[in-house]
């Protein structure tokens, strides 16, 4: 299963505080570990203050565990979009015809 994920820091989170800076550092280490394991492809979006990445998991439960265990879990708003394949979409078009 693949998902396109966008994470933005929630409004009102003070990223200048020492606690937030520590959390941010732990979050980046966590994401680097997931990247090394092949679970994440991507990184910070350069045009907005957000992270955009592809998350690959075997189950929805694994996706939930990854999000829950993230040091930034309660400090980010997250959009999650499931990804399919172009062949899946082509098959859908054929079925509509």
C-alpha positions, 0 to 999 in steps of 0.5 A: 500500500502506498500513500501520499502524505502531507504534514504541516505544523499545526497553527499555534505550535511555537517552533522557536521553543526548546521543546519544539526544537527538540521534538523537531530534531527527534522527528527528523531522526525518526523520518530518516530511520523510516527512509533508510528502511524503505518506508518513506520516499520524499522530504520537506516541500521546498515551496511550503512549510510542510513535508511531502512524502510517499509512505509504503506499508503492508497494512493500514495498521502499520501506517497507523503505528508509523503515524502514532509513533512519530514524535511530531504526531500531535503537532502536525496536521496530516493529509493522507491520500492512497495511491493506486496504479495507472493500470488500476485507473485504466481498468476502471475506465474500461469498466465504465465504458 
